[in-house]
């Protein structure tokens, strides 16, 4: 599902032209811009102390700038979430670049050591790579200690330049680049969904978004990273990257926002990297309760089988047993695929509830399918007289079915996306 952001005329005017700059500051800005870009393009500051050897270009680079927060560090939760969503094979297709952007060297060193301690194998195989700021004087413009609004301006200035440096350093690592922040979580199928979305896009695009908020969850072609970084640097004192990337894709002839829904990432940070600032922002299109079932009900004991290719992180039993969990296929389903539940004894059913996808009509639903059930004869011969059709991926019906031996979900048309069966709940008399 795609969505467009409505931008006010005032914002359009602010984005279309650079704000006026006082003559007193013009020399400093031009000098710092040129100096910064020269250093960013000539200095490579990836850490090589962990004998990382597999540096061939990959499919996707995920960039995560991080600094030390006084109250709580979220970056480890972010990494846990991302790594948990990558299979062994997918880990060979991704770089996660952690940009240690804090100006305190001890903070950078401690964060790097802690990440290596938690994920030594992923660091050694180059899945996680560390990037440090150059040890060059005047890499940043003067950022003196200030208060109030001026403190926020300094924070935004450094954040913009950190984004730009990370983009430039990541330009040759992979085909695509995903910008994240150090206080987000991902759904477990985020990488597969990104690849499927890319495969389905037939029109030109500059930026695809997998979270509605800020400058995070934004996907770019790696070939565009330097141009985007240069625009962020051009406006680094006046405009947050949250707005600059919009102007960037508009100038590249992408007319409107491409927001993929439901979104794959959620912002979890409460304490901002700007000390003393609280951020309660939540993405409205993220399905945060994907593990929870609608009903807490004990289904009849049964044997479960399927012809669908299984994601073993989410096996078939997860949608049938317990109050949390779901079944997920590893590949898109085909016409004729079935998901079967064979009861250990005959059952009398009065209600059947089946939900596929994240919620009604959204996500990885069963686009075209039926639910069939019957007694011993029908189950053995696969000829069912009781057939219910899914509506927007959901079946919720009152039935008066006696002596039922099995139910099965049958796909009646191939679909492009993987299938999630979030819940099967049966009510018996």
N, C-alpha and C positions, 0 to 999 in steps of 0.2 A: 504494500500500500504506500502511495506517495503523498507527500504533503508539501504545501508551499507556505513560507513565512510571509506575513504581511508586514511591510516596512513602511513607516510613516514618511511623508514628504520631507520632514525635517531631517530624519536619519538618512534618506537618500541623498539629500544635499550635502550632509556632512561626509558621507562616504565617497561622493563623486569628485570632490575636490579636497586638496590638502588644506587644512586650516591655516590661516595666516600665521607667519612666524616673525617675531620681532627681529630687526636687523642685528641686535646685540647677540642673539642666540644663533644666527644663521651660520656663522663660521664654525661654531662648536658642533652644530648638528651635522653639517656637511663633513667636517673632519672626522667625527666619531663614526658616521656611517661608512665612509670610505675605509677608515682604519679597521673597523669591525669586520667588514666584508673581506678585506684583504687577509686578515688573520683567520677568519672562519673558513675561507677557501684554501688556505695554504697549510694550516695546522691540523693534523689528525691526532686526536688524543684519546683513542681507545686504549683501554688497559690490556696489555698482552702478557701479564704475569701468571696467567693460569693455563698456559700451554694450549690455548684454543687454536685448533688447526683447521677445522672444516669451515673455511671462509668463502666458499663458492657462493655466487649470487643465489638468492632464494626467491620464493613467491611473494612473501609479505614481510615487511619490517614494521614492528610495533614500537613506537617511540614513547618513552615515559620519562619526562623530566621530574626530578624529585629533590626536595630540600628537607631539612630537619624542621619539624614542627615542635613547639615547646610542650604541647599537651598530649598529642597522640600521633604515632606514625601509622599510616595506612598502606604504605607501599607493599608491605609483606602480604597483606590481605589481597591486594590487587594482583600480585604475582601468583599467589595460591589459586586465585580464580582463573587467571589466564592459563596457567600450566595444567590445571584440572580439565580444561576444555580442549586439550590437544592430545591426540592419540600418538603412539610411538612413531608412526609414519609421518604424521603431520608436523612433529617436532623437527623434522629434517627440512621443512619448507618455510620455517619462520625464524627471524631474528627478533628478539626482544631487547631493544637498546634502552638501558637505564642510564639516563643522563644525570650524573651527580652534580647538580647545579648549585649546591650551597656554597657560599663564599668561605665558609669555615672548613679548612682542610681536615681537621679531626672528624667533623661530621661526615664528610665525604668518605674518609677512610673507614670509619666505623660502619657506615651503611653498606659499603662494598663488602667488608668482611662478614657482616651478618648475612647478607644475601648469599655469599659463597658458602657460608656455614650451613645454611638451610637447603641450598640447591647445588651442591658441588658438581654433580653429574651434568646438570643443565648448563653450568658455566663452562665446564671442560669441553662440552660438545658444541659450544658457541651458540646455543639457543639463547642464553642470556649473555649480553655483552655490556661492558661498562664504558661510558664516555665521561670524561672529565673536561672542565673548562680549561682553555690554554693558560699556562703560567706565564702570561705576557702582561706587562703593565699597560694600563689604559685600554684593555679589552672592552671594559664597560665604561660609559661616561661616568663622571663623578656622581656617586650615590651617597650623599652625606646623610647622617641621621636627622630625620625630620619628624614632625608630628602632624596629625590630622590629615587633611586632604593632600598635602605635599608628600606625606609618607606613602599614601596610596599611589600617587603619581610615580614615585620612585619604584615601588613594588611592581606596578604595571610596566614601567620601562624595562626593568630587568627581566620580567617574565616574557615580554615580547622578544627581547634579544636572545633569551634562552631558547625560545621556540625556534627562532631563526637559525641559530647555531646547530641545533639538533636536526632541523630539516636539511641543512646543507651537508652535514656530516653523514646523513643517511641516504644521500641521493643515489649512490651506486651499489647499494646493498641488495636490492630486490626489485621486482617489477612494480609492486604497489607498496604504499606507505599508509599506516593507520596511526593517527595522532591520538594518544590517550593522556590521562593525567594519573597521578599516583594515589588517587582516592576513589577508584571505581571498582565495580565488580562486573563480571561477564556471565551470561548464560553459558551452559556447558557446551552448546553447539555453535558458539559464535563463529569459529573459523569456518566450519562447513557452510554456515549460512552466508558468510561473506563470499566464499567461492561460488556458491550457487547463484547468488545475486549477480556477481560479475558475469557468469556464464549466460544469464538470462537477459542482460542489458544489450539491446540491439542498437540503441542510439548513442551518440557521442555524449560523454559526461566528463566533467572536470572534478567534481567533488560529490561523493555519496556519503550520507550521514547515517550512522547507526546508533546515535543518541541525539536527542533534541537540544541538549544543553551545551552552551559554551563552545570552546575550541577543543572538543574531545569527541572521540568516536567518529572522526572525519577521515575519509579514505580518499587518497590522491594517487595519481600515477607518479611514480618516482621521478620521471622525467620533468615533472612540473615543480619539484620541490625548491630548486634554487630560485626560480622566478617568484614563487610564493614567499620565500624567505626574504627576498629583496624588497617586496612590497611591504611586508611587516616591518622591516628595518626603516623603510622610507617614512612610515607613519608611527614609529615606535613611541614617540612622546605624546601622541594625540589620540590614537585609536587602538583599542584592544584587538588582539588577534581574533577574538570572537566576532568582530565586525569586518575585519580586513579580509578574511577568507571569503566572505560573501561578495565583496566587491571584486575579488580575484576571479571567482568563477563567472561572474557576470561579464567581466571584460573578456573572458574566454568564450563567450557566446552560450553559456549555459543559462537559460532564461530564468529558471526557477529552482527552488530548493528540491533536492531529492532526498527525502527522509524515509528510510525503510522502517516499516512498522510491522509487528511490534519491535521495539528497539532492543538491541543486544546488550547494552551496558547501562549501569545505574550508578549515579553519584552517591557515595556513602559518607564522604568527609563532612564533619560538622565544623571542625576547627580549621580555618583557612591557613594557607602558607603565609598570608599577611597576618602577623601576630595581633591577636585581639579581635579578629573578625570572625563572625559565625556565618556559616553558609548552610542553609536548610533546603537547598535546591534539590528537587527530585524530578526525574524524567517521567512525564505523565503517560508515556507510551510503553513503559517497561512493565513486564508482567513479573512482579516481585514474588508472587505466591505460587510459582509453577509447581512446587513440590506438593502443595496441599490439595487434597481431594474435597469435593463438595460435601460428600456424605461420609460419616464414620459408621460403617456398617460391616458386619461379618458376612462375607460371601460364602456360599456352599463350597466345601472341599472339591477340588477339581484338578484335572491334568490339563496343562496349557501347552499348546504348540502353535507354530506359525511357519508359513513358507517365506516370510519376509526376512531379509538380512538384518541381523540383530546388532544393535549397539550394546555391547555387553556391560557398559556402565549403567544401562537402563534396560534390564531384561524384561521379558513378557510378564513375569509374575508381579512386577512392581505396580502395574496398573490395576491389578486385581486384589492384591493382599495389602492390608494396612491402610492407614489414613494419609500416608505420604508416599510419593514416588510416581513414576510414569514409565511407559514403554516407548522406546525411540528406535526407529529403523536406521540402519547405517547408510542406506541408499534409497532413492525414490522408489515407491511401490509400483507394481505393474498390474495390469488387468488380470484378474484371476487369483491374485494373492489372497490368502486367508489367515485369519487369527482365530484359533479354535479353543473353546473351553468345554471340556468333557467332564461332566459331573460324575462323582464316584457313586452316586445313587440318584434315583429319579427325584425331581424337584417340582414343586408347585410355585409358579412365579405370578406375582400380581403387579410388579412394576419393574421396568428395565431402564437404567440410566447409563448412557455411554457418552463420554466427551472425548473428542479428539482435538488436538491443537491446544493452544494456550487458553483460549476462551472462545465463546461462540462466534464463528465466522472469521476468526483471526488466526494467523500463525500456521503451524504445520498440521492443518486439519486434513481429514479424509474428504477429498473434494467430491468424489462420486463413489458411493458404496452402499451396501445394504447389510442389515443384520438379520440372520436366519436362525431359527430354532426349531427343534422337533424332538420326538421320542426316539426310542431305540431304532425303529425301522428307518426313519428319515436320516438319523445320524450315520447309520451304517452305509446307506445308499446315496448319501449326499443329494437327496431330492427333498426340498423343504417346501411345505405349504404355507409356512408362517414366515413372511418376508417383510421387513420394515426398512424404509429408506432414510438415510441420514439427511438432515436438514442443516446446512451450514456446519457440518461436522459433528452434529449432536443428535442423539436419540434419547427421548424421555417420554415413555409411554406407559399407560396403565393397561395391563393385559390380564387375561384370566386363562393362564396356560397351565394345564395339569400334566403331570408325568413327563416333564421335560428332561431329556438326557444331555443335550448339548446346545450351545449357542455358538455362532461363528460370525465374524465380520468378514465380508468379502468385498474386495476392490473390483469395481466394474469398469474402470477406465484408468489408463496409466496417468501418473501425475509427475510434475517436474520436481517437487520437493519431497523431502523425507516425511515420514508420518510419525506423529506422536499420538499414542493413545494415553490420555491423561488419567482416565478413570473408567472402570466398569463396576457398577454397583447394581446388585440384584436383590430384590425384596421378595421374600418367600413367605408362604403361609404355613 
